[in-house]
Amino acid sequence: MPAPMIVSDMDGTLTTAETWRGVLAWITAHHPSPAARRFIAVRLPIVALAKLGVYEQEAFRARWLRDQARLLRGVDAEQLVSMGKWVVDQHLWPARRQVAVEAVATAVHEARTADPGAELILATGAFQQVGDAFARRIDATATLGTPLEVRDGRATGALAAPTQSGAQKAAAVRAYAPGSEVLAAFGDTVADVPLLELARRAVAVAPDAAFRRVALARGWQILDAP
């Protein structure tokens, strides 16, 4: 039988930091351009509106990733890997939700006690290189992230596939290991509901009011974490 899985989201679940801020900081420091400066001047004020609910969150994140991908045009593949590590080291890991990281580690340990082949999958909307770097921190087997298009060894400024979010994230998990049982899944927003629906044990991490209502209605575990 296929090995069972533990699956976790990243931003908001395992870290309180936002990947896009880390990527933008890396671009500013390592790949500056007039386009990047315009992005900062024009787009950052929109973030406040998104947080107020003026924009639908998932659509906003998807557009934001596409726009940031354009700022990475010309960056070579090795630099993209370095970017992922830098974003995790400088932004995401220092802001990790330790309680959630430990909860995931405990779930993996319990799963591997019963089946040594059990896998930990990091499912994230972040760029693949960032997800890969975070996955190494938590000893995840694989990352299902948003891939940047690379041709001739350099980023083209486009995404190679749609943003991994919502139902797409759940579909990616199923496509990764058809038939595998998802023993536990961790997420932090309503967008993670399709992912958590796959699991025998669903864990809502530091949920906002809307997600808390969903978790309570479905009898899911709630992990309140700072």
N, C-alpha and C positions, 0 to 999 in steps of 0.2 A: 504494500500500500504506500501511496505518497507520504512523505514526511509531513507532520503537522506544522503549523505556523503560528507565530505570534506576530502581529502587525501593529505598527505605530505610526501615527502622523508625527511631524517634527515641529514646525512653528506653532507656538502657543501650547503645544502638548509637552514637548521635551525641553523647550526653551521659551523664555518670555521675550526674547529678542525677535526682531523681524528681519528675515533674510534680505529683503530688498534694500534695507538700510545698509547692511553690511556690503552688499554688492555695489551699491552706489558709492560707499566710502572707498572701496577698492578701485573703482573706476576713477574717482577723483584723484586718488594717490598714484595710480599706476598706468592709467590709460585716459588721461584728460583730453578733452576735445571741445570745440565750440558747441557741438550738439549736447555734450554732457552738461555744459554750463547752462544751456537753454533749458534742458530737462529740469535741472535743479530750480531754476527761476520760475518756470511755468508750472511744473507738475507738483512740486512739493506742497503748494497751498491746497491742491485738490485732495490731499490726504485727509485734511481736517474735515472736508465735506463728506468724504467716504465714511469716516468714523461716525459722523452724525446721521448716516443712513441715507444721504442724498443719492448715493450710487449703490447698486446691488453689489455686495461684497465680492462674490465669486467672479462676476464679470469684471469688476474693477481689478482684481488680482491678475486675471488672465490678460487684460490689456496692459497692465503694468509690466508683466513679464515680457510680453512682446516688445514693448517700448525699450525696456532695459537691454533686451537681446540686441537691439540695433546699436546700442552704445558699445557693445562688445565686438563689433565688426572689426576684423583684422587681427584680433588677438589669437595667437597660435595655441595649439592644443595643449602644449605643456604649460603655458601661462594660465589657461583655463583651470587646469588641475591645481596650480598654485593659488589661483583666486579662490577656489573652493576651500582649500585648507586655511587660507588667510581669513576668510569670512567666518569660518567655524572657530578658529583659534582666537580671533580678536573680538568677535561679536556674539556668536551663538553659544559656545560652550561656557564662557564666563557667566552667561545669563541662564544657564540650564535650570530646569525645574528638578532639583535633586530628588524630591519625593517621587516624581513621575519616572525619572531615570531608574531609580531603585525598584519601583513597582514593576517596570518592564523587565529589569534584570531578574527579579524574583519569579516572574511568570515564565521567563525563558529557562531558568534553572529548574523549575518544577516540571516543565515540559520535557526538558532533556534528561531528567531523572527517569521519566517513563519511556522516552524515546530519544536516544542520543542524537538522532538525525534531525530533531526539531529545528526549524529555522526561525530567525528573527528577520523580518522584512521591514525596512523603513520606507513608508509610502508618503511622498511629499510633493507638493506643487513646486518646490524650489528647483533651481537648475540642478541637473544631474551631478555636476562636479561638487556642488555644495552638499548635496545629500550624501554623496560617496564619502566626503571627508567627515561628516557627522556620523555616518554609519561605522566608520573605523573607530570612533570614540566609544561606541556602545557595542562593538563586536557584532554588528548586524551581518547577516549572510549576504544580503543584497539590498540595493536601493532602487526604488521605482520612482524616478523623478522626471522633471521636464527636460528633455534633451535639447541642447543647442545644436543647430546645424553647423557642421564643419566640413569644408571642402578644401582639398589640397593642404590640409594641416592647419587651416585657419577658420575662425568663426565667420560665417557669412552675414551675421546680423539678423538671422531668422531662427525660429524654432523648428526643430526637426519633426515635432509631433505636437498635438494640442497639449495645453497645460494639464498636468495631472491634478485634478481636483474633483470633488463631489463624486458623482457616479463614475466618472472616468477613472478615478483612483481605485474604486472598488473593482472595476472591470480589469484594470491592470493587475491587481492581485490575483484575480481568478485566472487571467491569461498566463501569469507567471507560473502557477502550479495548479493546473486543472485537477480537481478531485481531492486536493489537500484540505484537511480540516483546519479551519482557523480557530485556534483554541481561545485566543484573547485578542482584542483590538482596542487601541487607545486613540482618542481624538478629543478635540477641544471645542468644536463648533458644530452647528447644525449641518454644515457642509460635509462633515465626517459621518453623518448618519448612514449613508449607503455602505461605508467601510465597516462601521460597527455592526451593521445588520448581518454581516458575514460570519460573525464570531459567536462561539458558544458563550463567551463572557465578554460583555461590552463595558468599557470603562470610559466615562466622561471625565476629562481632566480639567479642573478649574473652569467649569462651564459658565457661560454667561446665562442671563435669565431665560432666554429662549431655549437654549440647549438643555438647561437644567429641567425645564418643563417636559421636554421630550424624554430625557433620561428617567425622570420620576414616573412618567406615564408608562414607560416600557419596563420599569423595574431594573434598569441598568445601574451598575455600580457608579457612584460619584466619588471622585478623588479630588478633594479640595486641596489645592497646593498653591503656595505663594508664587 
